[in-house]
Amino acid sequence: MTIKLYYDTIDNKKVLGFNWNGYYITDPFTSSCTRFMVNPKIEYGLNDNQIKRLNDENNLNENINDYKNLDKLGE
């Protein structure tokens, strides 16, 4: 399954995200319930370019190498 990134406006701010089970996800490093850190490749099926783009364009300031140590359920 290919995840398509698209822009939306939240609180008058343009953000990049994707639809996941009815949720608009803008931070791929958190679960859809926002309680857990996740590996975006495993949890959402994102590729490295999508992860980097979401991190950069949404100013998440995450170390994109850290996600590789997270399992699907988070820690």
C-alpha angles and dihedrals in degrees: 000000000000118000114218117212118213140167126253134168120246120177090349090304124116110232135178119230148127139239115258119175092327096317126109103226118202098161110054092185093071131064119253088258087053092227100105139048111236141185101253092208093057100033099043106012094242121160125229094262092052092048092050092046094051091046094049101039095044093044092235092153092208122155096242092207092062094069091067089073094056122093123214095273096047129231 
